């Protein structure tokens, strides 16, 4: 299986939409720096009263909204290109999209398998803990979000309602559901802290672990209810870009994106308060729930502001193909390799970062982070050669078997 088949939403950069690859490169570098520094930084520098640490943590809190929004944007941009006549399910982009969903799910769970621990447990005759294996994490959440976009595409073709409208409306509904679920989670944690309950009541109750983790379970930090909204809004924007390609790289489009993001961030509290009051008035809610979406919508607003800035930069400067953009075009292999190296995913072996965790200052952590990120730049520089070598190696083995 080639990297071209596996890569997360990898369009060929045509120079016009370089701002998208810029955004993906920024997202993947923020993820690498945040994860590496987060693993190395001593706890003494993680003080709640440290303005610098709080700023660092807040900025990295926008990484996931950016990643999911851009994933949805690129996926929908490719999915909604002019299609040949015939059944929708035979549309090449639909087939590739469904294949990608399955690949993301497969790799998501494979990376949560710990081969070394499995071998040790088999050798010692002890039980192998599968709690983390059934966690619902980044790749699984992206897979579900992309599946929602494919369903949206089917509904759009069947109903002849514009794709961007259905994607936007569905995103609003998903964020509304997230407000209800997030309120429930916060209430559960508050009751546990107060000693009213002795354990968290996961939802859906009595469901299998893998299903609970999709919503609220032991490992549901990347619940699809929490993050699919970003991909759906990104999908709506991706279709809008598809329909207006001649006007996307304009100062007007960049300024409008930035202004919408700024207004959303400025007025998010009043917006959610008004929505809560209206939903209660309609009898759809018995108490305020949507205020729990405040941080999520602030994340979305910051993504819009960043995209607006990048559109203006792309309008002012002709951005050539370079290694920085190539990082954004190869997010999937970077993600897989970083999980294996930093978190010992799949194999159970990785970089020995844990032993330095309580001994490094911010500067020392950033220096190591910079070194590892530089290594990823070198890796991606040679990635096509590595991929070709891997394909040739596999073909050679198959020929020998025949």
N, C-alpha and C positions, 0 to 999 in steps of 0.2 A: 504494500500500500504506500503510495508516494505521499510526500509532504504536501504536494499540490492538492491531493484529495482530502487530506486531513485538516488543512489549515483553517483556522477560524475566520470565516468571512473574508477571504483574501481576493479582492478585486485587483485587476491590473490597473495600476495608477496611470491615468491618462494625462497627468499634469494639471488638468483643470480642477480636480477635486483633491489636490494634495493636502488640503486642510484636514481631511478625514484621516489620512495616514499620519499627519502630524499629531492629531488628537490621540490616535491609538498608540503612537510611540511614547507620548507623554504618559499615557495611562500605564503602559507596561513598565516604564522606567520608575514611575511612582510606586508601582506594586513591588518591583524588585528592591528598591531602596527601603520601602516601608517594612517589608518582610525580613530583610537581612538585618537592618538596624534594630528592628523589633526583637529579633532573636538574640542580638548581641548586647544591647544597651543594659547597663547595670540598673537594678531597681532603685538605687539611691538617686538616679537622675529622672525618675518617673514621678516626681512629686506633683500633686494636684495644684499646688500653689506656684508651680514653675510656669511662667508665661510662655517661655520658649518651647517647653515640652508640650503644653496644651496647643500651641499653634501648630507644631509638627503633627500632633495627633489629629487635629481638626482638618488640616490640609489632606492628610492621607485618608481621612474619612470620605473624601470625595472621589477616591480612586474607583471604588465599585460602581457608583452611579455613572461615572464617565465610561467605564468599561462596558457596562450593560447597555447604556444608551447608544454608544457607537456600534456595538454588536448588532443591535436591532436596526440601526440606521443602514449599515452596509448590507445586512441580510435582506432587508426590504427593498433597498435600491436595486439589488441584483434580481430579486424575486419578481419585481413588477416591471421588468423590461419587456418590450413587445414580444409576445409569444406566438408560436406557429399555430395554425388551425389544428383542432383536435381536442380530445378530452383533457380536462385540467390535470388529472392525475398522471397524464403522460408528458406533461410539461417538464423539460429537462431540469429546470430550476427547482421544481417541486420535488423531483426525484433526488436531486443533489441535496436539497434541504432536509428531506427525511433521512437520508443517509448520514448527513452531518449530525442530526439530532441523536441518532443511534450511536455514532462514534463518540460524541461528547458524553453520553451516558456511560458507555463502556469504559472510556478512559477515566471518567470521574470516579467510578467505583474501583477500577484497577489501581489507581494511585492511592486509594485508601487501604489497600491490602498491604500487609507487612510480611513479606516472604521470609525474612530472617526469623521473626518471631514464630511464624507458622512452623518452620523447620525445627526450631528449638522445642516448641510444644509437642511436636510429633516425636522428637527424640526422647524427651523427658516423660512423655505419656500424659501431659497435662492438657487442660482444655484451652482452646484458642479463642480469645475474646474477640467477638465480631461487632462490638458496639460501634467502633469508629468506621468499620467497613460499610455500615448502613447509614452513615452520616449523609446529609444532603448538603453538598458544598457547591463551589463556584460553577464547575462544568455542568453538573446536573441542573442547576438553576438556569443557566444559559440555554441548555437543551430544551427545557420546558418552555422558556420564553420564546425560543425560535419556533417551537411547535405551535404556540399560540398564534404567531405571525402567519404560519402556513394555514391554520384554520381560518384566520382572518382573510387570507387571500381567497380561499374557497368561498367563504360567505360573500365577499366582495364580487366575485365573478358570478355567483348565483343570483345575488340580489341587485347587481349593477349599481350598488352604492359605492362611492369612492373608497378605495382601500385606506387612505389616510384618515377618513372620517371614522370608519369602524375601528381602526387601530387606536385612534385618540380616545374614542368613547370607551373602548374596552380597557384602555390604560386608566381612565378615570374610575371605572368600576373596580378594577384591581386595587388601586390605591384606596378606594373606599373600604374594600374588604380588609385591606391591611390595617386601616385605622381601627376596625373592630377587633381584629386578631391581636394587634399590638397592645390595645387597651386591656384585653384579657390577660396577655402575658405579663404586663406590668402589674396588674392586680394580683396575679398569682405570686409574683416575686415579692410584692409588698406583704402579702399574707404570710409567706414563708419567713420573711425577715422578722415579722411581728410574732412569730410562733403560733399563729392561728392554725396553720396546717403544717404537717411534718414532711410533706414532699410536694413537688409541683405536679399539678394535674395536666398532663400533656393532652393535646388535642390533635386528631379525633381520639376520644377515649377508647381504650381497648383495641385500637388498631395496631397492626404490625409496626415494628420500629421504623422500617424504611418509609412507611406511609406517614407516620407521625412526624418524622424529621422533615418531610416536605412542607409541613405546616408549623407545628410547635412540638418539638420532641427534645431528646437529650442532645442531639447535634443538629440544630436547624438554624444556624446563624445565617445561612444563605437561603432561607425559605423562598420558594418561588412567589409566594404572595407578597413578600417584601420587595423583591427585585424585578419581577416581570413587568411592572409598570414602566420602569425606565426603558426596557427594550421595546415595549409597545409604543411609547412616545417617540423613541428613536425611530421605530418603523414608520410612524406617521410622517416624521421629518424626512426619512429616506425616500418615501414615495413622493413627497412634495418636491424634493430635489430632483427626482426622476422626471417629474412633469414640468419642471422649470429650470432645466439645466442651463439654458442660455442666460438666465438672470441670477443664478445662485452666487456667482463670484462678482457681487456688486457691493458697493459700500452700503447701499440701502438694506440689503439682506443681512449683512453683518451687524449693522447698527440696530435693526429690528430685533434680531436674536438677542443681542446684548441687552437691549432695553427691556424686552420681555423677561429675561432672566433677572435683571435688576429690580423690576417692579414686583415680580413674584417673591424675591427674597425680602424686599422691603415690606410687603403687605401680606405675607404668608399667614401671620397670626390672625389678622382681621378676616382674611379669606376663609380660613378653616373655622373660625368662630361663627361666621355667617352661615357656612354650610351646615355646621352642627345644629344651629338654631332652626334652620329650614327643615332639616331631616327630622328633628324632634317634633316640629310643628306638623309635618306630614304623617307622623306616627311611625316612621321607619326606624327611628332610634328612640330608646327610652332615656338615654343620657348621652353626654358628649363623648364621641369616639374619635372624630377626625382630627382633633388637635394632636393626636399621637403621630400624625403624618408630618408634623412640622419639620423635623430634621430631614426626612426623606425629600420633601419638596424643596428645602433649602439646597440639598445636594443637587436636585434637578436644575434649580436656578443657577447654580455655579457652573454646571455643565453647559447650559445655554450661553452664559456669559463667555466662557472659554471658547466655545465654538464660534461665537460672534467675533471675538478677537482674532481667531485663526482665519476666519473668512476674510477679514480685512487685511491681514498679513498676506494671505494668498493672493488677494487682489493687488496689493502693492508690489509684491515681490514674486518673480517667477521662481518657483521652488524646484530645483533640479532633483532628479533621482539620486539619492545618496544613502549612506549606511544608516543614518538616523531614521529615514523613512522606511528602510528595509526592516528595522526593528519592529515597527508598527505593522508591517505586512507579514510578520512571522510570530504572531502572539502565541499561537498554539504550541509549537515546539518549545518556545521559551518558557511558557507556563509549565509544561510537563517536566522539563529538565530542572527548573527551579524547585518544583515540589520534591523531586527525587533528591536533589542536592541539599536543600535546606531542611526539609521535613522528613527525609528518609522514606518517601513514598514508594510504594511498590516493592522495591528490593529490600528495604530495611537498612540500607547503607547510604551515607551522605557525608557532607562536610561536618567536622567535629565542632560545630558552633556552640553547642550547649555548654561545653566545659569552660568557655570564656565569658559566659553570660553575666556573671556577677563581678567582672574585673575590668570592664571597658567603659571609658568615658564616651560622651557623644562624638568627640573628634576621632577617637580611635575606632569607634563603630562605623562612622561614616567613611573613614579611610579604607577599612576592609570592605564595606559595601561598594565603594567606588572601584576597588580592585576586582571584585566579583562581577560587577556590571560591565567593566571593561572586558572581562573574559567573555561575557555574552556577546558583546560587539564583535569580538574576534570570531566567535563561533558562527554568528549569523553571516559574517563576511564570507566564510567558507561553506555556508550551509548547503548551497546548491551542489557543490562538489561532493560534500558528505552524503547528500541525498542520492546523487547519481551513483556514488560508490556503493551505497547500501542496496540500491535497486539491482546493480550489476552483480553484487555478491549473492543476492537472493536468486536471481535468474541462473547464476552459475550452479548453485546448489540444486535447483530444479532440474537442470539439464543432466547433472550427474545421477539424480534419482531415476530419470527416464532411461 
